[in-house]
């Protein structure tokens, strides 16, 4: 969390609404907002026949569209809570329309029209304050919104200074000093804002044009409201985390109530790592045995999530993490490719260069830049020729810098081809790196720590990136285990022979 300390939620009709870093919007086939766990459902009436539970053994029941939409909306609410829990850097951000879009054009046009009208009204003789009154009232409410409950004296002072009736009287008497009110507002904001906004406040104090001053005031107040919202979330995060497990369980139960066998994918995913023929040892308690089997299977199954086939649906219990898992899969694939290129290059660079840390760091940085947008095998094969050329340039430069003999032309050609071969599906080095990364993640999940003492052999150059990626993966997996352990227990228990 930054040193921001002030801000608040924003009005629904404000030009700069606050949104989450990943707003949720789901639409069912009939156009209604809903959530189907990544699967589209076709419906022909307002009645749905569904069954809940781990199997389809219980009789189906009919539920209304309204019940389904209530469950869907609950999942959307849960998505925000879930995001706050699993994203350690979660912050609200301003919702800005994309450049050159109709929304952006309309917004800019409306804002320009407002300030043009205000400027023309203040330029009249005598000045007209119709727009100005509304602006001052909005600013007053904005100041109130960034106050903490204990700021009663400041709130009273703001109410007295920005008193609407008093300001109107001054306007009628020709004594209203609009710029003086602006300076007062800036002085109050300087006391309330977070240190990160100090530079913006300083710019406002030096702004001469009164319209530009008030434009800057509204923009800064908007940022202060955002600061307060994020500060509030940060302070409430321990409580949110504590309550989120029960909330997610309840909302997921509502979801299962309107889904036919809503854990089918989860069951297939988890039982892949369960020997369904094993029985409970005589000297082990049944419940303890099931928990042990669940933990082992869950950890192994979770590693599959960072190498998930595109044509296979994710487990339903991870429906709120689909984007995060896809991002982790991309990051892991990219790290695997970078490590593979590094290993192939270093192994061909010669003993002298292999021991020079500066060379290896520079090489890694260049490879990371070239592969930063790689997401799949197609991207990789398109990029590897450029990577090979850059690697050879780095090698030649290092050989000159450290006065080492040049590589033979045949050796250069061989290295270039080895780098290009990394794009092949069954490349041995890439396969070894991939498995080491997966084993690394498995060790972290099983030990529940995102900062192990040692990274896999050959991957030390990517230690920082690996630990960062593993840490995010661990947060998702750990929270998921806490929320859905009861379902995983039931799935495994139902698959194993019952003790006699």
FENFEN-V855497 format. One record per pair of residues at least 4 apart in sequence whose C-alpha atoms are under 6 Angstrom apart, sorted by the first residue. I is the first residue (numbers start at 1). J is the second residue. If there is no record, write none. Layout:
i-><I/I>
j-><J/J>
This chain:
i-><4/4/5/5/5/5/6/6/6/6/6/7/7/7/7/7/7/7/8/8/8/8/8/8/9/17/18/18/18/19/19/19/20/26/26/26/27/27/27/27/28/28/28/34/34/35/37/46/47/48/48/49/49/50/50/50/50/50/51/51/52/52/52/55/56/71/71/74/78/83/84/85/86/86/91/97/97/118/121/121/122/122/123/129/146/147/158/159/170/170/170/171/189/207/228/233/240/244/245/248/256/265/266/266/267/270/273/276/276/294/297/298/304/306/321/328/330/336/340/342/346/368/374/374/380/381/384/388/398/399/399/422/444/444/444/450/462/466/467/470/474/480/481/489/490>
j-><194/227/194/227/228/231/146/193/224/227/228/146/224/225/226/227/228/229/145/146/225/226/228/229/229/95/93/94/95/92/93/95/92/33/34/35/31/32/33/34/32/33/34/69/72/72/319/65/64/62/63/61/62/60/61/258/259/260/60/260/256/257/261/261/261/254/255/251/82/87/90/241/475/476/230/103/104/131/127/128/127/128/127/133/225/151/162/163/174/175/176/176/193/213/232/237/244/248/483/252/262/315/315/316/271/301/297/495/496/298/301/302/308/329/325/332/375/434/430/346/354/372/379/380/384/423/420/416/402/403/404/427/448/449/450/471/466/470/471/474/478/484/485/493/494>
